[in-house]
């Protein structure tokens, strides 16, 4: 029987590595296409390119979540 991989995580449960668009889609329970739309519209967490790949810093994602929570409370 195979063991589940051990993943190091930061506070907030995010992985201790740069995140992929697939990771972001899973975290927010949206489609990968939605993540790409967020990036085009600059409405989601900030990402950056590594060659042809998009990556997200977990710290930036945590900050984005905190900002969204604060904006929601203020509304």
N, CA, C and O atoms as CSV, one atom per row, in Angstrom:
chain,resi,resn,atom,element,x,y,z
A,1,UNK,N,N,0.844,-1.182,0.000
A,1,UNK,CA,C,0.000,0.000,0.000
A,1,UNK,C,C,0.884,1.240,0.000
A,1,UNK,O,O,1.778,1.359,0.839
A,2,UNK,N,N,0.649,2.164,-0.928
A,2,UNK,CA,C,1.467,3.370,-1.063
A,2,UNK,C,C,1.066,4.395,-0.011
A,2,UNK,O,O,-0.108,4.566,0.321
A,3,UNK,N,N,2.094,5.069,0.499
A,3,UNK,CA,C,1.846,6.138,1.468
A,3,UNK,C,C,1.553,7.438,0.742
A,3,UNK,O,O,2.070,7.680,-0.348
A,4,UNK,N,N,0.725,8.270,1.345
A,4,UNK,CA,C,0.467,9.600,0.804
A,4,UNK,C,C,1.724,10.437,0.958
A,4,UNK,O,O,2.408,10.327,1.975
A,5,UNK,N,N,2.051,11.274,-0.025
A,5,UNK,CA,C,3.259,12.090,0.090
A,5,UNK,C,C,3.145,13.094,1.224
A,5,UNK,O,O,2.062,13.607,1.509
A,6,UNK,N,N,4.266,13.369,1.864
A,6,UNK,CA,C,4.317,14.365,2.929
A,6,UNK,C,C,4.581,15.707,2.273
A,6,UNK,O,O,5.541,15.848,1.515
A,7,UNK,N,N,3.743,16.693,2.554
A,7,UNK,CA,C,3.879,18.024,1.964
A,7,UNK,C,C,4.141,19.013,3.088
A,7,UNK,O,O,3.368,19.105,4.041
A,8,UNK,N,N,5.234,19.748,2.969
A,8,UNK,CA,C,5.505,20.809,3.942
A,8,UNK,C,C,4.559,21.960,3.642
A,8,UNK,O,O,4.373,22.335,2.484
A,9,UNK,N,N,3.964,22.517,4.686
A,9,UNK,CA,C,3.028,23.609,4.469
A,9,UNK,C,C,3.397,24.822,5.304
A,9,UNK,O,O,4.015,24.713,6.363
A,10,UNK,N,N,3.002,25.974,4.797
A,10,UNK,CA,C,3.131,27.224,5.538
A,10,UNK,C,C,1.916,27.385,6.422
A,10,UNK,O,O,0.968,26.605,6.333
A,11,UNK,N,N,1.938,28.393,7.274
A,11,UNK,CA,C,0.728,28.709,8.020
A,11,UNK,C,C,-0.389,28.979,7.036
A,11,UNK,O,O,-0.146,29.522,5.958
A,12,UNK,N,N,-1.577,28.620,7.377
A,12,UNK,CA,C,-2.696,28.806,6.465
A,12,UNK,C,C,-2.906,27.608,5.566
A,12,UNK,O,O,-3.818,27.613,4.740
A,13,UNK,N,N,-2.077,26.573,5.706
A,13,UNK,CA,C,-2.263,25.354,4.954
A,13,UNK,C,C,-1.763,25.374,3.523
A,13,UNK,O,O,-1.987,24.409,2.793
A,14,UNK,N,N,-1.090,26.443,3.089
A,14,UNK,CA,C,-0.578,26.487,1.725
A,14,UNK,C,C,0.767,25.774,1.640
A,14,UNK,O,O,1.541,25.805,2.597
A,15,UNK,N,N,1.056,25.136,0.515
A,15,UNK,CA,C,2.344,24.438,0.363
A,15,UNK,C,C,3.525,25.395,0.461
A,15,UNK,O,O,3.418,26.571,0.113
A,16,UNK,N,N,4.650,24.876,0.940
A,16,UNK,CA,C,5.882,25.642,1.081
A,16,UNK,C,C,6.670,25.549,-0.232
A,16,UNK,O,O,7.810,25.085,-0.259
A,17,UNK,N,N,6.039,25.999,-1.310
A,17,UNK,CA,C,6.648,26.024,-2.642
A,17,UNK,C,C,5.819,26.974,-3.484
A,17,UNK,O,O,4.719,27.361,-3.089
A,18,UNK,N,N,6.343,27.355,-4.648
A,18,UNK,CA,C,5.551,28.189,-5.540
A,18,UNK,C,C,4.382,27.374,-6.061
A,18,UNK,O,O,4.518,26.183,-6.341
A,19,UNK,N,N,3.238,28.022,-6.190
A,19,UNK,CA,C,2.006,27.348,-6.578
A,19,UNK,C,C,1.772,27.468,-8.076
A,19,UNK,O,O,2.183,28.447,-8.700
A,20,UNK,N,N,1.115,26.476,-8.647
A,20,UNK,CA,C,0.764,26.462,-10.061
A,20,UNK,C,C,-0.674,26.959,-10.227
A,20,UNK,O,O,-1.410,27.059,-9.245
A,21,UNK,N,N,-1.074,27.268,-11.453
A,21,UNK,CA,C,-2.479,27.617,-11.671
A,21,UNK,C,C,-3.434,26.506,-11.214
A,21,UNK,O,O,-4.535,26.788,-10.740
A,22,UNK,N,N,-3.016,25.260,-11.355
A,22,UNK,CA,C,-3.837,24.136,-10.892
A,22,UNK,C,C,-4.018,24.180,-9.378
A,22,UNK,O,O,-5.103,23.903,-8.865
A,23,UNK,N,N,-2.939,24.534,-8.661
A,23,UNK,CA,C,-3.023,24.665,-7.201
A,23,UNK,C,C,-4.010,25.767,-6.816
A,23,UNK,O,O,-4.829,25.592,-5.914
A,24,UNK,N,N,-3.922,26.906,-7.511
A,24,UNK,CA,C,-4.807,28.030,-7.219
A,24,UNK,C,C,-6.256,27.629,-7.480
A,24,UNK,O,O,-7.142,27.942,-6.684
A,25,UNK,N,N,-6.497,26.940,-8.586
A,25,UNK,CA,C,-7.857,26.481,-8.903
A,25,UNK,C,C,-8.378,25.559,-7.815
A,25,UNK,O,O,-9.549,25.644,-7.443
A,26,UNK,N,N,-7.534,24.683,-7.303
A,26,UNK,CA,C,-7.950,23.760,-6.238
A,26,UNK,C,C,-8.213,24.507,-4.935
A,26,UNK,O,O,-9.202,24.237,-4.253
A,27,UNK,N,N,-7.342,25.437,-4.590
A,27,UNK,CA,C,-7.491,26.196,-3.342
A,27,UNK,C,C,-8.808,26.954,-3.319
A,27,UNK,O,O,-9.518,26.949,-2.313
A,28,UNK,N,N,-9.138,27.618,-4.450
A,28,UNK,CA,C,-10.341,28.450,-4.501
A,28,UNK,C,C,-11.555,27.714,-5.059
A,28,UNK,O,O,-12.632,28.295,-5.187
A,29,UNK,N,N,-11.382,26.441,-5.389
A,29,UNK,CA,C,-12.466,25.604,-5.928
A,29,UNK,C,C,-13.113,26.245,-7.152
A,29,UNK,O,O,-14.335,26.366,-7.240
A,30,UNK,N,N,-12.261,26.651,-8.094
A,30,UNK,CA,C,-12.694,27.205,-9.372
A,30,UNK,C,C,-11.969,26.450,-10.478
A,30,UNK,O,O,-11.065,25.657,-10.215
A,31,UNK,N,N,-12.376,26.705,-11.713
A,31,UNK,CA,C,-11.706,26.041,-12.828
A,31,UNK,C,C,-10.357,26.703,-13.109
A,31,UNK,O,O,-10.109,27.839,-12.703
A,32,UNK,N,N,-9.503,25.980,-13.804
A,32,UNK,CA,C,-8.212,26.536,-14.195
A,32,UNK,C,C,-8.426,27.725,-15.137
A,32,UNK,O,O,-7.674,28.698,-15.087
A,33,UNK,N,N,-9.437,27.649,-15.984
A,33,UNK,CA,C,-9.746,28.761,-16.891
A,33,UNK,C,C,-10.088,30.031,-16.100
A,33,UNK,O,O,-9.706,31.131,-16.497
A,34,UNK,N,N,-10.799,29.879,-14.993
A,34,UNK,CA,C,-11.109,31.031,-14.139
A,34,UNK,C,C,-9.826,31.660,-13.611
A,34,UNK,O,O,-9.706,32.885,-13.570
A,35,UNK,N,N,-8.878,30.840,-13.210
A,35,UNK,CA,C,-7.592,31.350,-12.715
A,35,UNK,C,C,-6.900,32.155,-13.815
A,35,UNK,O,O,-6.365,33.231,-13.547
A,36,UNK,N,N,-6.903,31.645,-15.047
A,36,UNK,CA,C,-6.282,32.369,-16.155
A,36,UNK,C,C,-7.031,33.673,-16.456
A,36,UNK,O,O,-6.409,34.679,-16.796
A,37,UNK,N,N,-8.359,33.656,-16.331
A,37,UNK,CA,C,-9.140,34.892,-16.523
A,37,UNK,C,C,-8.788,35.915,-15.452
A,37,UNK,O,O,-8.634,37.099,-15.753
A,38,UNK,N,N,-8.660,35.470,-14.205
A,38,UNK,CA,C,-8.264,36.378,-13.130
A,38,UNK,C,C,-6.935,37.044,-13.471
A,38,UNK,O,O,-6.759,38.247,-13.278
A,39,UNK,N,N,-6.013,36.248,-13.976
A,39,UNK,CA,C,-4.692,36.786,-14.299
A,39,UNK,C,C,-4.794,37.822,-15.419
A,39,UNK,O,O,-4.183,38.887,-15.331
A,40,UNK,N,N,-5.559,37.522,-16.466
A,40,UNK,CA,C,-5.724,38.466,-17.577
A,40,UNK,C,C,-6.376,39.763,-17.118
A,40,UNK,O,O,-6.002,40.849,-17.562
A,41,UNK,N,N,-7.367,39.640,-16.216
A,41,UNK,CA,C,-8.092,40.815,-15.718
A,41,UNK,C,C,-7.407,41.463,-14.513
A,41,UNK,O,O,-7.821,42.529,-14.057
A,42,UNK,N,N,-6.366,40.818,-14.005
A,42,UNK,CA,C,-5.639,41.291,-12.810
A,42,UNK,C,C,-6.565,41.418,-11.604
A,42,UNK,O,O,-6.512,42.400,-10.865
A,43,UNK,N,N,-7.416,40.404,-11.418
A,43,UNK,CA,C,-8.355,40.432,-10.303
A,43,UNK,C,C,-8.052,39.375,-9.245
A,43,UNK,O,O,-8.573,39.463,-8.134
A,44,UNK,N,N,-7.245,38.403,-9.551
A,44,UNK,CA,C,-6.942,37.331,-8.613
A,44,UNK,C,C,-5.609,37.554,-7.937
A,44,UNK,O,O,-5.043,38.644,-8.013
A,45,UNK,N,N,-5.103,36.522,-7.273
A,45,UNK,CA,C,-3.793,36.654,-6.633
A,45,UNK,C,C,-2.717,36.915,-7.685
A,45,UNK,O,O,-2.801,36.391,-8.796
A,46,UNK,N,N,-1.710,37.720,-7.347
A,46,UNK,CA,C,-0.673,38.040,-8.333
A,46,UNK,C,C,0.205,36.829,-8.629
A,46,UNK,O,O,0.624,36.102,-7.729
A,47,UNK,N,N,0.464,36.640,-9.901
A,47,UNK,CA,C,1.340,35.555,-10.332
A,47,UNK,C,C,2.530,36.125,-11.079
A,47,UNK,O,O,2.591,37.326,-11.345
A,48,UNK,N,N,3.470,35.265,-11.414
A,48,UNK,CA,C,4.643,35.689,-12.168
A,48,UNK,C,C,5.069,34.564,-13.092
A,48,UNK,O,O,4.736,33.400,-12.869
A,49,UNK,N,N,5.804,34.921,-14.126
A,49,UNK,CA,C,6.256,33.942,-15.107
A,49,UNK,C,C,7.631,33.399,-14.751
A,49,UNK,O,O,8.518,34.128,-14.307
A,50,UNK,N,N,7.777,32.106,-14.959
A,50,UNK,CA,C,9.074,31.438,-14.911
A,50,UNK,C,C,9.166,30.744,-16.268
A,50,UNK,O,O,8.639,29.648,-16.455
A,51,UNK,N,N,9.838,31.396,-17.204
A,51,UNK,CA,C,9.820,30.903,-18.576
A,51,UNK,C,C,8.409,31.007,-19.118
A,51,UNK,O,O,7.829,32.093,-19.139
A,52,UNK,N,N,7.852,29.888,-19.558
A,52,UNK,CA,C,6.485,29.905,-20.080
A,52,UNK,C,C,5.452,29.522,-19.026
A,52,UNK,O,O,4.262,29.435,-19.330
A,53,UNK,N,N,5.887,29.295,-17.806
A,53,UNK,CA,C,4.999,28.838,-16.740
A,53,UNK,C,C,4.599,29.983,-15.814
A,53,UNK,O,O,5.384,30.901,-15.573
A,54,UNK,N,N,3.377,29.922,-15.301
A,54,UNK,CA,C,2.886,30.892,-14.320
A,54,UNK,C,C,3.018,30.254,-12.940
A,54,UNK,O,O,2.665,29.092,-12.743
A,55,UNK,N,N,3.527,31.026,-12.001
A,55,UNK,CA,C,3.651,30.558,-10.627
A,55,UNK,C,C,3.133,31.628,-9.683
A,55,UNK,O,O,3.076,32.809,-10.024
A,56,UNK,N,N,2.754,31.187,-8.487
A,56,UNK,CA,C,2.207,32.079,-7.462
A,56,UNK,C,C,2.981,31.853,-6.168
A,56,UNK,O,O,3.213,30.716,-5.755
A,57,UNK,N,N,3.377,32.958,-5.537
A,57,UNK,CA,C,4.068,32.883,-4.255
A,57,UNK,C,C,3.004,32.678,-3.171
A,57,UNK,O,O,2.052,33.454,-3.098
A,58,UNK,N,N,3.148,31.648,-2.330
A,58,UNK,CA,C,2.145,31.407,-1.278
A,58,UNK,C,C,1.912,32.622,-0.379
A,58,UNK,O,O,0.790,32.845,0.076
A,59,UNK,N,N,2.955,33.406,-0.119
A,59,UNK,CA,C,2.806,34.602,0.704
A,59,UNK,C,C,1.886,35.617,0.029
A,59,UNK,O,O,1.063,36.248,0.691
A,60,UNK,N,N,2.026,35.775,-1.298
A,60,UNK,CA,C,1.145,36.677,-2.043
A,60,UNK,C,C,-0.290,36.171,-2.032
A,60,UNK,O,O,-1.229,36.963,-1.946
A,61,UNK,N,N,-0.464,34.858,-2.120
A,61,UNK,CA,C,-1.811,34.277,-2.097
A,61,UNK,C,C,-2.450,34.521,-0.732
A,61,UNK,O,O,-3.625,34.878,-0.654
A,62,UNK,N,N,-1.685,34.332,0.345
A,62,UNK,CA,C,-2.211,34.596,1.687
A,62,UNK,C,C,-2.605,36.058,1.832
A,62,UNK,O,O,-3.645,36.366,2.414
A,63,UNK,N,N,-1.782,36.962,1.308
A,63,UNK,CA,C,-2.083,38.399,1.372
A,63,UNK,C,C,-3.360,38.703,0.588
A,63,UNK,O,O,-4.200,39.475,1.051
A,64,UNK,N,N,-3.511,38.101,-0.598
A,64,UNK,CA,C,-4.707,38.296,-1.414
A,64,UNK,C,C,-5.948,37.833,-0.649
A,64,UNK,O,O,-6.970,38.520,-0.650
A,65,UNK,N,N,-5.863,36.689,-0.006
A,65,UNK,CA,C,-6.998,36.169,0.771
A,65,UNK,C,C,-7.347,37.137,1.902
A,65,UNK,O,O,-8.521,37.437,2.120
A,66,UNK,N,N,-6.337,37.625,2.618
A,66,UNK,CA,C,-6.575,38.568,3.717
A,66,UNK,C,C,-7.231,39.850,3.204
A,66,UNK,O,O,-8.140,40.381,3.841
A,67,UNK,N,N,-6.769,40.348,2.047
A,67,UNK,CA,C,-7.363,41.556,1.469
A,67,UNK,C,C,-8.809,41.333,1.075
A,67,UNK,O,O,-9.655,42.198,1.300
A,68,UNK,N,N,-9.102,40.183,0.489
A,68,UNK,CA,C,-10.487,39.860,0.096
A,68,UNK,C,C,-11.374,39.761,1.321
A,68,UNK,O,O,-12.506,40.245,1.305
A,69,UNK,N,N,-10.882,39.143,2.380
A,69,UNK,CA,C,-11.668,39.028,3.618
A,69,UNK,C,C,-11.960,40.405,4.191
A,69,UNK,O,O,-13.083,40.684,4.608
A,70,UNK,N,N,-10.941,41.270,4.211
A,70,UNK,CA,C,-11.121,42.619,4.757
A,70,UNK,C,C,-12.122,43.407,3.917
A,70,UNK,O,O,-12.967,44.114,4.465
A,71,UNK,N,N,-12.034,43.291,2.595
A,71,UNK,CA,C,-12.957,44.006,1.710
A,71,UNK,C,C,-14.386,43.495,1.907
A,71,UNK,O,O,-15.340,44.273,1.871
A,72,UNK,N,N,-14.524,42.205,2.113
A,72,UNK,CA,C,-15.852,41.621,2.310
A,72,UNK,C,C,-16.467,42.104,3.626
A,72,UNK,O,O,-17.661,42.398,3.692
A,73,UNK,N,N,-15.645,42.181,4.662
A,73,UNK,CA,C,-16.137,42.656,5.965
A,73,UNK,C,C,-16.541,44.124,5.896
A,73,UNK,O,O,-17.497,44.542,6.550
A,74,UNK,N,N,-15.804,44.909,5.095
A,74,UNK,CA,C,-16.071,46.343,4.983
A,74,UNK,C,C,-17.323,46.629,4.149
A,74,UNK,O,O,-17.912,47.705,4.256
A,75,UNK,N,N,-17.720,45.673,3.328
A,75,UNK,CA,C,-18.881,45.903,2.434
A,75,UNK,C,C,-20.191,45.849,3.180
A,75,UNK,O,O,-21.252,46.021,2.578
